[in-house]
């Protein structure tokens, strides 16, 4: 049995799962632009009588599920940074230096990409659109933006990224603790989904915004893992036999 203090060789990556599913998801999302699915789902959370989304002024959705939950994830990220810095000096943490470094890089990149992309894409939030009591004109993701004095800042989903960035835990634990890694994946996916639905109820994002965010966060965490931690077993061929080294 491999000691927890010894970095085991990585299990092979399934390219079809790791890259194929995100690629297919992205194609489906592009095709969904030809439908009214985003609008139809947004209408489920819109109250035409009140003229606003049902969760627009919800204390739970805004203060607890948005603000406090985000603060918890930020605190976790701070502890990850402290742990990585500690691994540079503390003997006890040094065996986990690469994992902690991968975690910090993944968390940083999977949240830092959101703001620049919001500024570049200028996609409007549902609550800003004429269909939902606002003053802005709807446009598909790949379409030109209508002229406005208030460019949108709603694609991709920032709060969804706060949850989906925890895909990093899956990759960090993948080689040392596969069972816990799978649980971490379920946790990250569930948390990101809850955050996504909460913001949809508030009118902050369309459905597709959040799915795009999940795809980006997964690819960022996958890339960080592949660059920093992925270490496939080396095979030696001896007397006609192939034996893994370091497995």
Secondary structure, DSSP 8 states (H G I E B T S, - for coil): ---TTS---B----HIIIIIHHHHHHHHHHHHTTSSHHHHHHHHTEETTTTEETTTT-HIIIIIIIIIHHHHHHHHHHHHHHHHHHHTT-HHHHTTHHHHHHHHHHHHHHHHHHHHHHHHH----GGGBGGGT-SB----TTS-----SS----SS-HHHHHHHTTHHHHHHHTTT-HHHHHHHHHHHHHHHHHHHHHHHHHTS--HHHHHHHHHHHHHHHHHHHHHHT--B-EEEEETTEEEEE--
